[in-house]
Amino acid sequence: MGETEKRIETHRIRCLSKLKMFLLAITCAFVSKTLSGSYMNSMLTQIERQFNIPTSLVGFINGSFEIGNLLLIIFVSYFGTKLHRPIMIGI
């Protein structure tokens, strides 16, 4: 095996390693987002029962949470073009 072939093979291993780490990170983020959403919905139901809050207000709270996520995505998308996108997502 020549020196060039070794470099290409090392580069392929590094790329696959980065891809695997990215997939692992995105999977963990998706699972945590799903679990936190489920937990929040169950807590909103408990709060609604405990404090006799109308369902419309609970819906407003839940919608506000989703709007906040949307605004964050817009923020990251705008600054992601100017700054380092993975660091912005991490923050």
C-alpha positions, 0 to 999 in steps of 0.5 A, spaced: 500 500 500 502 506 497 503 513 501 497 516 497 493 510 499 494 510 506 492 517 506 486 516 502 484 510 507 485 515 513 481 520 510 475 516 509 475 513 516 475 520 519 469 522 514 466 516 517 467 517 524 465 524 523 458 522 520 457 517 525 458 522 531 453 527 527 448 521 526 449 519 534 448 527 536 442 528 532 439 522 534 440 524 541 437 531 540 431 528 537 430 523 542 431 528 548 426 533 544 421 527 543 421 526 551 421 533 553 415 534 549 411 528 552 413 530 559 411 537 557 404 535 555 403 530 561 405 536 566 400 541 562 395 536 563 397 535 571 397 543 572 390 544 568 387 539 573 390 542 579 389 549 578 383 549 574 386 552 568 382 553 562 384 548 556 384 554 552 390 557 556 394 550 556 393 550 549 396 557 548 402 555 553 403 549 549 403 554 542 407 559 545 413 553 546 412 551 539 413 559 537 419 559 541 422 554 538 420 557 531 423 563 533 430 560 535 430 556 528 430 562 525 435 565 529 440 560 528 438 560 520 440 567 520 446 567 524 448 560 521 450 563 514 454 568 518 457 564 523 459 557 525 453 553 524 454 547 528 457 551 534 450 555 533 446 549 534 450 547 540 449 553 544 
